[in-house]
Amino acid sequence: MKPTAVSEAHARYLKTIRRNTRLVRLARIGILIGFVLLWELGADLRWFDPFILSSPSRILATVVRLYSDGSLWLHIGTTLLETVLGFLLGTLLGALFAVLLWWLPRLNRILDPYLVVLNALPKIALGPVLIVWFGAGMTSIVVMGVLVSLVVTTVTVLNGFLAATDEKQLLMRTLGATKLQIFTKVVLPSGIPDLISALKISVGMSWVGVIVGEYLVSKAGLGYLIVYGGQVFKLDLVMASVMILCVLAALMYYAVALLEKKVRK
């Protein structure tokens, strides 16, 4: 079969889309490069105190020093492992709990106010309790990451399930479909966009939970470096850790965005 010919107008439209995409990417890169250069220039010209705000060159030197003494990958690996575990567990448990609440509407009505309260509760308040329950180790930090993302995932996914049109569900019931068939054929497909949104939100929330947990109790990790650097006034170490966190969080977010593209196809 011969490929369908693309009209001239459609070809121009596709060319415009590609050009706009390239311009957006170049603008993003340009903003980042401009920010870094301005930051370095401001530190060199003493527009601000580099001891307080550091500078890109000092941050790079700190990262190289951490790499040289062999501690860089230890701290990155520790925080990344805790975050991935918290993200996966929080997302999985939240999605399963959302399915349960959709399946049992009466239970959903009973637990709805408790979900609102848990969602509004500052999870850091549970930090000392988690340390007593799970010990001063990685388990407490992972649990903190799970708690931060669990309720948000549950609420977001459940709202997607509840948004499925009643007309389609009524049609399925009229045709004799079971509740499982209604869920798999109507509710779940309509809730996929909300599930992806929950994943994107959960990525950031997991990082927040893990870093908060490392603030409270940790012997390694980027959160530990931030706390230690602040205590001994090594602000270059603090800023280097923050920059590494930004890079890791962005990579994890774009991994979820890539998954979204594949799922939508």
C-alpha positions as CSV (number, residue, x, y, z in Angstrom):
1,M,0.0,0.0,0.0
2,K,1.4,3.4,-1.0
3,P,1.7,6.0,1.8
4,T,-0.9,8.7,1.8
5,A,0.4,11.9,0.3
6,V,0.6,14.9,2.7
7,S,-1.0,18.1,1.5
8,E,1.1,21.2,1.2
9,A,-0.9,23.0,3.9
10,H,-0.5,20.1,6.3
11,A,3.2,19.9,5.6
12,R,3.5,23.6,6.4
13,Y,1.5,23.1,9.6
14,L,3.8,20.2,10.7
15,K,6.9,22.4,9.9
16,T,5.5,25.2,12.0
17,I,4.9,22.8,14.9
18,R,8.5,21.5,14.7
19,R,9.9,25.0,14.5
20,N,7.9,26.1,17.5
21,T,9.1,23.0,19.5
22,R,12.7,23.9,18.6
23,L,12.2,27.5,19.7
24,V,10.7,26.4,23.0
25,R,13.7,24.1,23.7
26,L,16.2,26.8,22.7
27,A,14.4,29.3,25.0
28,R,14.6,26.9,27.9
29,I,18.3,26.2,27.4
30,G,18.9,30.0,26.9
31,I,17.2,30.9,30.1
32,L,19.2,28.3,32.0
33,I,22.5,29.4,30.5
34,G,21.7,33.0,31.1
35,F,20.8,32.4,34.7
36,V,24.0,30.5,35.4
37,L,26.2,33.2,33.7
38,L,24.4,36.0,35.6
39,W,24.8,34.1,38.9
40,E,28.5,33.6,38.3
41,L,29.0,37.2,37.2
42,G,27.1,38.5,40.2
43,A,29.4,36.5,42.5
44,D,32.6,37.6,40.8
45,L,31.5,41.3,40.8
46,R,30.3,41.1,44.4
47,W,26.7,42.0,43.6
48,F,26.0,39.6,46.5
49,D,28.0,37.7,49.0
50,P,29.2,34.4,47.4
51,F,29.5,32.9,50.9
52,I,25.7,33.2,51.3
53,L,24.5,32.4,47.8
54,S,27.6,30.5,46.5
55,S,28.2,30.5,42.7
56,P,28.1,27.9,39.9
57,S,32.0,27.5,40.0
58,R,32.0,26.9,43.7
59,I,29.1,24.5,43.4
60,L,31.0,22.6,40.7
61,A,34.1,22.5,42.8
62,T,32.1,21.1,45.7
63,V,30.6,18.4,43.5
64,V,34.0,17.4,42.2
65,R,35.3,17.2,45.8
66,L,32.4,14.9,46.8
67,Y,33.2,12.8,43.7
68,S,36.9,12.6,44.6
69,D,36.4,11.4,48.1
70,G,33.8,8.8,47.0
71,S,30.8,10.1,48.9
72,L,28.9,11.7,46.0
73,W,27.3,8.5,44.7
74,L,26.7,7.2,48.2
75,H,24.5,10.3,49.0
76,I,22.8,10.4,45.6
77,G,22.2,6.6,45.7
78,T,20.7,6.7,49.2
79,T,18.3,9.6,48.5
80,L,17.4,8.2,45.0
81,L,16.6,4.7,46.4
82,E,14.5,6.1,49.2
83,T,12.6,8.4,46.8
84,V,11.9,5.7,44.2
85,L,10.7,3.3,46.9
86,G,8.4,6.0,48.4
87,F,7.2,7.0,45.0
88,L,6.4,3.4,43.8
89,L,4.8,2.3,47.1
90,G,2.8,5.5,47.6
91,T,1.5,5.5,44.0
92,L,0.6,1.8,44.1
93,L,-1.1,1.9,47.5
94,G,-2.9,5.1,46.6
95,A,-4.2,3.7,43.3
96,L,-5.3,0.5,44.9
97,F,-7.1,2.4,47.7
98,A,-8.8,4.6,45.1
99,V,-10.1,1.5,43.4
100,L,-11.4,0.2,46.7
101,L,-13.2,3.4,47.5
102,W,-14.8,3.4,44.0
103,W,-15.8,-0.2,44.4
104,L,-17.4,0.5,47.8
105,P,-19.3,3.9,47.5
106,R,-20.5,3.6,51.1
107,L,-17.0,3.3,52.4
108,N,-16.0,6.2,50.2
109,R,-18.7,8.4,51.9
110,I,-17.6,7.2,55.3
111,L,-13.9,7.9,54.8
112,D,-14.2,11.1,52.7
113,P,-13.8,13.6,55.7
114,Y,-10.8,11.6,57.0
115,L,-9.1,11.8,53.6
116,V,-9.6,15.6,53.6
117,V,-8.0,15.8,57.1
118,L,-5.1,13.5,56.2
119,N,-4.5,15.5,53.0
120,A,-4.3,18.8,55.0
121,L,-2.2,17.3,57.8
122,P,1.5,18.4,57.7
123,K,3.2,15.0,57.4
124,I,6.4,16.3,59.1
125,A,4.4,16.4,62.3
126,L,4.4,12.6,62.2
127,G,8.2,12.5,61.9
128,P,9.0,11.8,65.6
129,V,6.2,9.2,65.8
130,L,7.6,7.4,62.7
131,I,11.1,7.3,64.2
132,V,9.7,5.7,67.3
133,W,7.7,3.2,65.3
134,F,10.2,2.3,62.6
135,G,13.5,3.3,64.1
136,A,16.1,5.9,63.1
137,G,16.9,4.5,59.7
138,M,15.9,4.3,56.0
139,T,12.5,2.7,56.8
140,S,11.3,5.8,58.6
141,I,12.3,8.0,55.6
142,V,10.7,5.7,53.0
143,V,7.5,5.7,55.1
144,M,7.5,9.4,55.3
145,G,7.8,9.5,51.4
146,V,4.9,7.1,51.2
147,L,2.7,9.1,53.5
148,V,3.3,12.3,51.7
149,S,2.3,10.9,48.3
150,L,-0.3,8.3,49.4
151,V,-3.3,10.6,50.1
152,V,-2.7,12.9,47.2
153,T,-2.6,9.9,44.8
154,T,-5.7,8.4,46.3
155,V,-7.7,11.6,46.0
156,T,-6.5,12.4,42.5
157,V,-7.1,8.9,41.1
158,L,-10.5,8.6,42.8
159,N,-11.7,11.8,41.4
160,G,-10.8,10.5,37.9
161,F,-12.7,7.3,38.5
162,L,-15.8,9.2,39.8
163,A,-15.7,11.5,36.8
164,A,-16.6,8.6,34.5
165,T,-19.9,9.4,32.8
166,D,-23.0,7.7,34.3
167,E,-24.5,7.2,30.9
168,K,-21.7,4.9,29.8
169,Q,-21.9,2.9,33.0
170,L,-25.7,2.7,32.7
171,L,-25.3,1.4,29.1
172,M,-22.9,-1.2,30.3
173,R,-25.3,-2.3,33.1
174,T,-28.1,-2.5,30.6
175,L,-26.1,-4.8,28.4
176,G,-25.5,-7.1,31.4
177,A,-21.9,-6.1,32.3
178,T,-20.5,-6.9,35.7
179,K,-19.0,-4.3,38.0
180,L,-15.5,-5.5,37.1
181,Q,-16.3,-5.1,33.4
182,I,-17.6,-1.6,33.9
183,F,-14.4,-0.8,35.8
184,T,-12.0,-2.2,33.3
185,K,-13.9,-1.0,30.1
186,V,-15.2,2.4,31.2
187,V,-13.9,3.7,34.5
188,L,-10.2,2.7,34.3
189,P,-9.7,4.0,30.7
190,S,-11.4,7.3,31.6
191,G,-9.2,7.6,34.7
192,I,-5.9,7.1,33.0
193,P,-5.2,10.9,32.5
194,D,-5.9,11.5,36.2
195,L,-3.6,8.5,37.1
196,I,-0.8,10.1,35.0
197,S,-1.4,13.4,36.8
198,A,-1.2,11.6,40.1
199,L,2.1,10.2,39.1
200,K,3.5,13.6,38.2
201,I,2.3,15.1,41.5
202,S,3.6,12.1,43.4
203,V,7.1,12.5,42.0
204,G,7.4,15.9,43.6
205,M,5.7,14.9,46.8
206,S,8.0,11.8,47.2
207,W,11.1,14.0,47.0
208,V,9.6,16.4,49.6
209,G,8.8,13.5,52.0
210,V,12.2,11.9,51.6
211,I,14.1,15.1,52.1
212,V,12.0,15.9,55.2
213,G,12.7,12.5,56.5
214,E,16.4,12.9,55.9
215,Y,16.2,16.2,57.8
216,L,14.9,14.4,60.8
217,V,16.9,11.2,60.8
218,S,19.6,10.2,58.3
219,K,23.3,9.3,58.2
220,A,23.6,9.7,54.4
221,G,21.7,11.3,51.6
222,L,21.3,14.7,50.0
223,G,19.0,15.9,52.8
224,Y,21.7,14.9,55.3
225,L,24.3,17.0,53.3
226,I,22.0,20.0,53.4
227,V,21.5,19.8,57.2
228,Y,25.2,19.1,57.8
229,G,26.2,22.0,55.5
230,G,23.9,24.4,57.2
231,Q,25.2,23.4,60.7
232,V,28.8,23.9,59.8
233,F,28.2,26.9,57.5
234,K,29.4,25.1,54.4
235,L,26.8,26.8,52.2
236,D,28.5,25.6,49.0
237,L,27.7,22.1,50.1
238,V,24.1,23.1,50.7
239,M,23.7,24.7,47.3
240,A,25.5,21.8,45.6
241,S,23.0,19.4,47.2
242,V,20.1,21.5,46.2
243,M,21.3,21.6,42.6
244,I,21.7,17.9,42.5
245,L,18.2,17.5,43.9
246,C,16.9,19.7,41.1
247,V,18.6,17.6,38.4
248,L,17.4,14.3,39.9
249,A,13.8,15.5,40.4
250,A,13.7,16.8,36.8
251,L,15.0,13.5,35.4
252,M,12.4,11.6,37.4
253,Y,9.6,13.9,36.2
254,Y,10.6,13.6,32.6
255,A,10.7,9.8,33.0
256,V,7.0,10.0,34.1
257,A,6.3,12.3,31.2
258,L,7.8,9.8,28.8
259,L,5.7,7.1,30.3
260,E,2.6,9.4,29.7
261,K,3.4,9.6,26.0
262,K,3.7,5.9,25.6
263,V,0.5,5.2,27.6
264,R,-1.5,7.8,25.6
265,K,-0.4,6.2,22.3
